[in-house]
Amino acid sequence: MLVRVVKMQFNSDFIAEFKILFKAVNEKIASFEGCTGVKLLQHETEQNIFFTISNWESAQHLENYRNSELFKTTWAKVKPNFSAKAEAWSLLEQ
């Protein structure tokens, strides 16, 4: 099992829009082949910092998602609104 953690820091004026966008794509991501779950977390005190945590059957399944039209169109809406570069980690569940 591969766990993907992505940290995103947004411009403050994008926070509400991002939450709406995530709600719209959450089920689509979760039902993507090889995805066994995805959730969104918001930092307790730094309201513009979010983390997504997604679980994948394999690195190849994650890569297939990252090459999908769903990812590309979602990322195109999100990326211009970062206030800092996104960080991502792929971790193996033990």
C-alpha positions in Angstrom: 0.0 0.0 0.0 1.3 3.4 -1.0 0.3 6.5 0.9 0.6 9.8 -0.8 0.7 13.0 1.3 0.6 16.3 -0.4 1.0 19.6 1.4 -0.5 22.7 -0.3 -0.4 26.3 0.8 -2.9 28.6 -0.9 -3.5 32.3 -1.3 -6.1 33.2 1.3 -8.7 34.2 -1.3 -8.7 30.7 -2.8 -9.5 28.7 0.3 -13.3 28.6 -0.1 -13.0 27.8 -3.8 -10.5 25.0 -3.1 -12.9 23.4 -0.6 -15.7 23.4 -3.1 -13.4 22.1 -5.8 -12.2 19.3 -3.6 -15.7 18.2 -2.7 -16.5 18.1 -6.4 -13.6 15.8 -7.3 -13.2 13.8 -4.0 -15.4 10.9 -5.1 -13.9 10.8 -8.5 -10.4 10.5 -7.1 -11.5 7.9 -4.5 -13.1 5.8 -7.3 -10.1 6.0 -9.5 -8.6 2.6 -10.2 -6.2 1.6 -7.5 -7.2 4.3 -5.0 -8.5 3.0 -1.7 -9.2 6.3 -0.1 -8.5 10.0 -0.1 -9.1 12.7 2.5 -8.4 16.4 3.0 -7.0 17.9 6.1 -6.7 21.6 7.0 -4.0 22.9 9.4 -5.4 23.8 12.8 -4.0 27.4 12.9 -2.6 28.1 9.4 -6.0 28.1 7.6 -4.3 28.3 4.1 -2.4 25.1 4.6 -4.0 21.8 3.5 -2.9 18.2 3.2 -4.4 15.5 1.0 -3.7 11.9 2.1 -4.5 9.3 -0.5 -4.0 5.5 -0.4 -3.0 3.6 -3.5 -2.6 -0.1 -4.3 0.7 0.6 -6.0 3.0 3.4 -7.3 1.8 2.6 -10.8 -1.8 3.2 -9.8 -0.8 6.6 -8.4 1.2 7.4 -11.6 -1.8 6.4 -13.7 -3.9 8.9 -11.8 -1.3 11.6 -12.1 -1.3 11.1 -15.9 -5.1 11.2 -16.0 -7.3 14.0 -17.4 -8.9 14.3 -13.9 -5.6 15.1 -12.3 -4.5 17.4 -15.0 -7.6 19.6 -15.1 -7.8 19.7 -11.3 -4.2 20.6 -10.9 -4.5 23.3 -13.5 -7.1 25.0 -11.4 -5.2 24.6 -8.1 -1.6 25.2 -9.0 -1.9 29.0 -9.9 -3.3 29.6 -6.4 -0.4 28.3 -4.4 1.4 30.8 -2.1 4.2 28.3 -1.7 5.4 25.3 -3.7 3.5 22.1 -3.0 5.3 19.3 -1.3 4.6 15.6 -1.8 5.7 12.4 -0.2 5.0 8.8 -1.3 5.2 6.5 1.8 5.0 2.8 2.1 2.6 1.5 4.8 4.3 -0.9 7.2 
